[in-house]
Amino acid sequence: MLERPDGAANGSLPAPRPLARILTFEDEDPRFRKMDETWRAFGADMGAQVREALDAVRSPAERAYGVGVIVHNYFRARGVTLTSYELRALAGELVELQPVPLSVSPSVPSPAIVEQPAAAAPEAPAPAAELVSFADKDEATRRAWAGDDSAPPPAVAETVFAAPPSKLVNVIGREAASFDRLLTKVVERAAPLVGSAPLDRGLARATIDRTIDEVLRHEDATLPAGMQQRLSQMVFSEICGLGLLDRLWADRSIRAVYVDGPDQVHVERNGVREPAPETFRDAAHLLDIARRLARPASSGVVDVQLRDGGSGLVIFPPGAPGGPVLMLHRGEPGNATFDRLIAAHVLDRRMAALLGIAARARLNIVVVGPEGSGKTALLAAIARDLSSFRVVTLAAHRHFSWPSSGKVELVVQAGGSPFGTLMSAGARLKPDLLVIDSPPVGDIPALAARLSRGGRGTLVAVRPDAMAALLARAADLTIRLGPSPDGLFRVQSVEDTAGTSIFTHDGRAFHRRTTAPAFAGIVREAGYGEALAGIFR
């Protein structure tokens, strides 16, 4: 347990434990980074609200429920949906932060409480005891949540997190209610000024930001900088984008979205279908979003292809008399091809040609990018382009499982051979291209040493960190993926071993920066010199 100061002068919480100490995440879990950032921000922003929820005049059940509402609304406003297990664990952590009842700061407004009759006697303060306890908490945090109800449940009754039974107390999500109300007002004011298809995205965002400032001044309210930016993004999405669908699709753990009606929205995670955290306002709202997603056809049924490789289906009235019905399904990385990535503007045709030549010339290639940026898809596209070559793939998943007579797929599984052992065995199979997806940090030095010793034909994807820099220095070609202003991940740069940029993306288009990469001699010796020269003409 880390030290926890008695208080904080700036209104933040007494240092809660890091998220990784409360919830166990797998190394590749795409939700961890966003959740960790939100948890840290919560500790800095929400000290007064948490203290208020732990007011001594409330019952233990009301305190736990109040803290849970604050956590849920704060995370939800930032686009993070917590599972019931995660919400209980974080709420329990906050309750345990203050085992001694605290008084409410007079500068903080009280939650919506219906005025009690004058004759009602005040409730006696609860004893200063631990409000929530967890059975075998250490064991619970050691086990990773598998995406279903098999997570180790805390030893606390579900009723503790249910709404308080008292009819005199109405604990509402004040932060979420205020945020939703501001969102509605800003959308109403900004929509006529921006239009549904703005010619200039920057001008549209500036108009939205001015409208937010006007609404906040009129409401005599303020928002933290991070929340105001989130509000601006959501308003832009509601006016010019797909609104709720954008927010759901931004969660990389969601594999599919099903909309059967304005209040019937479900998502699929880890093969399990569950209700979405939000629904559409009404049938008109759903129809508006569906028309932005796809133009209605005479048949009433429209197939949709998403820019990130996903696909979908929209059924319009009268075929769906109750309103539009739609389904979106995320594309599988292993199905990626150069043509699909080019269509999605992840890279352009010259870059794809360069990567194809580099793989055939057995250059060592490193793909660097954050979680969810499309590293696996790029690896798959390069490997699939070499259908007539001998390719060995190694990963902790089966994204490279397409049938091919020249491909060998190796998968690291629990209880099986370690990653390093399979990596060494894959190299001994003498492939034309050895594809390695997200090796553990401990195995990267050995891989970098292999490249430095002259090993050829290795394609590896890693996340950006010090170890990625180590690999990049030993590689012939480094591809860096990252987000663009439009929110999509794409190739930001292609560099040679000297760090010279061959191609870059400036936020609008791809540009060639040099015609003489450091690896040109290796490519000519492999017999692809003329093809390489053709790219730079």
Protein Blocks (a to p, Z undefined) as FASTA:
>chain_A
ZZddfbdfklpacddddfklmpccdfklmklmmmmmmmmmmmmmmmmmmmmmmpfkbcfk
lmmmmmmmmmmmmmmmnopacdfklmmmmmmmmmmmmmpacdddfkbccdddddddfklc
cddddddddfbdcehkllmmmpccehiakbccddbdfklmmccfbfkbccddfklmmmmm
mmmmmmmmmmmmnopadfblklmmmmmmmmmmmmmmmnopacdfklmmmmmmmmmmmmmm
nmjmmmmmmpmkbmbdcdfbfklccddeehiacddfbdcfblmlmmmmmmmmpccdfkop
acdddfkopacdddddfklmnbpcdddddddfklpcfklmmmnomacfklmmmmmmmmmn
opacdddddehilmmmmmmmmmmmmmmbccddddfbdfllcccfkbccddddehiacfkl
mmmmmmmnopabdcdehiafklmmmmmmmmmnopghiacdddddfklmmmmmmpmbdcdd
dddfkopacdfbdcdfkopafbdcehjaccdfbfcdfklmmmmmnopmmmmmmmmZZ
